[in-house]
Structures are given as structure tokens and as C-alpha cells.
Amino acid sequence: MLAPDGLTIGGAGAPKRLAFGGAQAGVLADVDAALGAPKEQGNQEECPAGPLYQASYTSGLQVVFQDGEFVGWFAGEGSRFRTPEGIGPGSTLGELKKAYPATTVEETSLGHEFAAGELYGVVTGPSDAATVEVMFAGTNCIFR
């Protein structure tokens, strides 16, 4: 489950809450246990926020670390991950606004970027029928 301050991951046992600030080794072990080994992982040295370590999974989820701590997540197209309100990639902008009434949409170099509190992402356009392409929270390697 996606949250502004971390993730909740299911696995063989009960769901596990992974809050930003958690140790990289522990968070990776928990995510790997739930999702399998990452399809890609490694350092991104030239990010606006400074060097980041990223692990990407076939489920469309990417977890982000800086200085050995969990600092962000990114849910890409096709991701099955959702917020407690049911919002994730594939949701409509109308659904996003209903779940998060203070949502704003602004045209940026990324496209139509939204902010819903501490949740961010890109939608296919400004209409309520537009769909969420990606969502992210925390620190990510995004160039604007």
C-alpha cells in the first residue's frame, strides 16, 4: 500500500509497514520477500537530490534510498499498488480528486503533474477522465 511517508508490503505473513527513514538493508529484505528480487538496482549518482540507490521490481514499484535510509517510492504504469483510498496508476484524476480534495494539477516539464498532499505524480491530462500514469512520494530522481 502506498503512503506519503512509506509503504505497507504484504508477504508470507502479515502486512509490514515500511516507513521512510528505515534502514536500507531491512527495507530491501522486506520488499524482496514480498515481491521477489529486483529486476534492476543500483546507484543513481546524478540526481537533483544527490546520489540515490534505487531498486525496481517487476510489479512497477521502485524503492529509493539515500545514505542507507529508505527515502522514497515510485509506482509506475501497471503497478498494482494503491493508497488506502484505492488510488494508484490507472486511477482517474476524478477519482484522485474525490479521494484527495485538495489535489492540484499543474503543467510542468513532466507533463500534467499533480500534488495530493505529500503524494505526487503525473496524469495524462487536466480533465477528470485523465488517468494517473505514475505516482511517487518522498525523495526520487526526477528531473524537471
N, C-alpha and C positions, 0 to 999 in steps of 0.2 A: 504494500500500500504506500502511496506517495504522500508525503507530508512536507510542509515548509521547512521543517527542521530535521528531516531524516527520512527513514523508510521503515516499514514493517514488512518483514520477509517471512514467508511460510516455508516449511520444510518438512522433514520427517516427524518433527514434534510440533509443539505449539508455536504460533507465530512469534517472531522475535523482533523487538523494537531496536532499531539501529539509529541512534541519534548522532547528529553532527558533533564532531569532537571525539568520537570513538577511535580507538587505535586501529590503524590500517590493517595489521595482521588479523585481528579479531573480526573486523567487519568483512574483509575478503573471505575469511574462512566461513563465516555465516552465509554470505551471499553464494559462495561456491557450493556449499552444502545444499542450498535451496535450488540453485539454477544450473549447477554443473560448472565446469571450468570455463573461464572467459574465452571468447573467440579471439580477442585481441587485448593486449595490456602493455603498458609501458609509459615512459616519461614523455611529457609534452613540455619542452623547455621554453618555448617562446609564447606563452600565454599572457594576456594582459594582466592577469592576477599574479603572475610569477610562475615558476615551474610547478607543474601538476603531474600526478601519476593517475592514469585512467585505466579502468578495466571495463571492457564492453562484453555483453552477453548476447546470445542469440535471441533472447526474449525482448530485445530492444532497449534494455536498461544498461546504463553506464554509471559506474560509481567513480567518484573523484576524490583524490587525496592530496593534501599539501602538508609537507613537513611531518609525515607519518600519521596524520589525522584525517578522518572522514569529513569532507567539507562540502560535498555536493552530489547531486544525481542529475541524470538527463534521461528522459524517456522518449525514445524515437518512434517514428512511424511504425505501426504494427504492434507496439508494446501493449501487453495486456494489463499493465499496472495502472491503477486508478487511485484517486484520492478517496477518503471516506465518503465523500459526496458522489462518487461514481464518475468523476471527471478524469480523462486521460486522452492520449492521442486517439483521434477518431470522433471524439465528442464534438458537438456543435458549439459555436460561440454562444448561441442562445442558451444552451444547457449550462455552459460555463458561467454566463451572467446570472442565471437563475440560482446557481449554487453559490456564487460569489458576487453579490450585487454591486460591489464597488469596483468591479473589473473595468479596466481602461484598455483601449486599443489605440496604438499609435503606429504610423507608418515609419519604419526605420530602414537601415541598410539590410536588415534581416528579412524585411517584408512587413507584414502586419503583426506587430509584436504586442502581446498582451501582458498585463500585470494584474494579478488577482491576489492582493496582499503580498505575501512573500513567494508566491508561485508565479512563474513566468513561462512564456512560450511564444510560439508563432502559429497564427491561424491563416487559412487560405484567403481571407478577405475580411472586409469590415462588416458584412451582413450577418445576421443571426444564424443564417444557414451555413456560413463558413465553418470549416472543421479545423480542429486543433491538429496541427502537424507534429509538433514536438512540445514537450514541457520540461522545465528544469527548475531547480531550487539550489540555493547555496552558491558556492563558487564553481564556475565552469570555464572552459577555454573557449570563449565566444568573442569573436572579433566583430565589432560594429563599425 
